[in-house]
Amino acid sequence: VVAPGIAVTNAHNADLVGGAPLVGVSRNYDLLFFRVTGSIVPPAAEPRASELVVAYGQGAHGELRMARGIVRDVNAPVEARAA
Protein backbone atom coordinates (compact mmCIF):
# COMPACT_ATOMS: atom_id res chain seq x y z
CA VAL A 1 0.00 0.00 0.00
CA VAL A 2 1.55 3.31 -1.10
CA ALA A 3 -1.30 5.72 -0.34
CA PRO A 4 -4.75 5.40 1.27
CA GLY A 5 -6.73 3.10 -1.02
CA ILE A 6 -3.84 2.62 -3.51
CA ALA A 7 -1.57 -0.42 -3.71
CA VAL A 8 1.19 -1.46 -6.10
CA THR A 9 2.43 -4.79 -7.42
CA ASN A 10 4.44 -5.97 -10.40
CA ALA A 11 2.60 -5.43 -13.68
CA HIS A 12 3.23 -9.05 -14.66
CA ASN A 13 1.10 -10.05 -11.63
CA ALA A 14 -2.00 -8.27 -12.95
CA ASP A 15 -4.16 -11.38 -12.68
CA LEU A 16 -3.56 -11.47 -8.90
CA VAL A 17 -5.45 -8.19 -8.34
CA GLY A 18 -8.66 -9.63 -9.74
CA GLY A 19 -11.15 -7.00 -10.77
CA ALA A 20 -9.59 -4.19 -8.73
CA PRO A 21 -9.79 -0.85 -10.57
CA LEU A 22 -6.44 0.07 -12.11
CA VAL A 23 -4.86 3.45 -11.46
CA GLY A 24 -1.89 3.09 -13.80
CA VAL A 25 0.88 0.88 -15.17
CA SER A 26 4.59 1.52 -15.63
CA ARG A 27 5.85 -1.11 -18.05
CA ASN A 28 9.45 0.19 -17.82
CA TYR A 29 9.45 -0.55 -14.09
CA ASP A 30 6.99 -3.50 -14.24
CA LEU A 31 4.64 -1.78 -11.76
CA LEU A 32 0.84 -1.81 -11.60
CA PHE A 33 -1.03 0.61 -9.31
CA PHE A 34 -4.57 -0.34 -8.28
CA ARG A 35 -7.34 0.65 -5.88
CA VAL A 36 -8.04 -1.31 -2.72
CA THR A 37 -11.13 -1.17 -0.55
CA GLY A 38 -11.55 -1.17 3.19
CA SER A 39 -9.32 0.44 5.76
CA ILE A 40 -6.03 -0.47 4.09
CA VAL A 41 -3.58 2.40 4.59
CA PRO A 42 0.17 2.76 4.15
CA PRO A 43 2.47 2.08 7.10
CA ALA A 44 2.45 4.88 9.67
CA ALA A 45 6.23 5.29 9.61
CA GLU A 46 8.87 5.48 6.88
CA PRO A 47 10.80 2.25 6.31
CA ARG A 48 14.11 1.91 8.14
CA ALA A 49 17.29 0.06 7.24
CA SER A 50 17.35 -3.43 8.83
CA GLU A 51 13.53 -3.53 9.07
CA LEU A 52 11.87 -6.84 8.15
CA VAL A 53 9.59 -6.76 5.08
CA VAL A 54 7.34 -9.19 3.20
CA ALA A 55 6.79 -9.20 -0.57
CA TYR A 56 4.13 -11.16 -2.43
CA GLY A 57 4.42 -12.37 -6.01
CA GLN A 58 3.17 -14.87 -8.52
CA GLY A 59 4.87 -18.17 -9.31
CA ALA A 60 5.28 -19.73 -12.74
CA HIS A 61 1.95 -21.55 -12.39
CA GLY A 62 -0.06 -18.60 -11.05
CA GLU A 63 0.33 -19.49 -7.38
CA LEU A 64 0.78 -16.77 -4.76
CA ARG A 65 4.36 -16.65 -3.46
CA MET A 66 5.76 -14.83 -0.44
CA ALA A 67 9.33 -13.68 0.22
CA ARG A 68 10.75 -12.19 3.40
CA GLY A 69 13.66 -9.78 3.46
CA ILE A 70 15.37 -6.88 5.17
CA VAL A 71 15.45 -3.23 4.06
CA ARG A 72 19.06 -2.52 3.10
CA ASP A 73 18.79 1.14 2.10
CA VAL A 74 16.21 3.90 2.15
CA ASN A 75 16.01 6.59 -0.55
CA ALA A 76 18.76 4.94 -2.60
CA PRO A 77 19.21 6.50 -6.04
CA VAL A 78 17.40 4.68 -8.83
CA GLU A 79 18.26 5.13 -12.49
CA ALA A 80 15.22 6.49 -14.32
CA ARG A 81 14.05 4.27 -17.17
CA ALA A 82 10.82 6.14 -17.84
CA ALA A 83 9.57 9.71 -17.80
C-alpha positions as CSV (number, residue, x, y, z in Angstrom):
1,V,0.0,0.0,0.0
2,V,1.6,3.3,-1.1
3,A,-1.3,5.7,-0.3
4,P,-4.7,5.4,1.3
5,G,-6.7,3.1,-1.0
6,I,-3.8,2.6,-3.5
7,A,-1.6,-0.4,-3.7
8,V,1.2,-1.5,-6.1
9,T,2.4,-4.8,-7.4
10,N,4.4,-6.0,-10.4
11,A,2.6,-5.4,-13.7
12,H,3.2,-9.1,-14.7
13,N,1.1,-10.1,-11.6
14,A,-2.0,-8.3,-13.0
15,D,-4.2,-11.4,-12.7
16,L,-3.6,-11.5,-8.9
17,V,-5.4,-8.2,-8.3
18,G,-8.7,-9.6,-9.7
19,G,-11.1,-7.0,-10.8
20,A,-9.6,-4.2,-8.7
21,P,-9.8,-0.8,-10.6
22,L,-6.4,0.1,-12.1
23,V,-4.9,3.5,-11.5
24,G,-1.9,3.1,-13.8
25,V,0.9,0.9,-15.2
26,S,4.6,1.5,-15.6
27,R,5.9,-1.1,-18.0
28,N,9.4,0.2,-17.8
29,Y,9.5,-0.5,-14.1
30,D,7.0,-3.5,-14.2
31,L,4.6,-1.8,-11.8
32,L,0.8,-1.8,-11.6
33,F,-1.0,0.6,-9.3
34,F,-4.6,-0.3,-8.3
35,R,-7.3,0.7,-5.9
36,V,-8.0,-1.3,-2.7
37,T,-11.1,-1.2,-0.5
38,G,-11.5,-1.2,3.2
39,S,-9.3,0.4,5.8
40,I,-6.0,-0.5,4.1
41,V,-3.6,2.4,4.6
42,P,0.2,2.8,4.2
43,P,2.5,2.1,7.1
44,A,2.4,4.9,9.7
45,A,6.2,5.3,9.6
46,E,8.9,5.5,6.9
47,P,10.8,2.3,6.3
48,R,14.1,1.9,8.1
49,A,17.3,0.1,7.2
50,S,17.4,-3.4,8.8
51,E,13.5,-3.5,9.1
52,L,11.9,-6.8,8.1
53,V,9.6,-6.8,5.1
54,V,7.3,-9.2,3.2
55,A,6.8,-9.2,-0.6
56,Y,4.1,-11.2,-2.4
57,G,4.4,-12.4,-6.0
58,Q,3.2,-14.9,-8.5
59,G,4.9,-18.2,-9.3
60,A,5.3,-19.7,-12.7
61,H,1.9,-21.6,-12.4
62,G,-0.1,-18.6,-11.1
63,E,0.3,-19.5,-7.4
64,L,0.8,-16.8,-4.8
65,R,4.4,-16.6,-3.5
66,M,5.8,-14.8,-0.4
67,A,9.3,-13.7,0.2
68,R,10.8,-12.2,3.4
69,G,13.7,-9.8,3.5
70,I,15.4,-6.9,5.2
71,V,15.4,-3.2,4.1
72,R,19.1,-2.5,3.1
73,D,18.8,1.1,2.1
74,V,16.2,3.9,2.1
75,N,16.0,6.6,-0.5
76,A,18.8,4.9,-2.6
77,P,19.2,6.5,-6.0
78,V,17.4,4.7,-8.8
79,E,18.3,5.1,-12.5
80,A,15.2,6.5,-14.3
81,R,14.0,4.3,-17.2
82,A,10.8,6.1,-17.8
83,A,9.6,9.7,-17.8
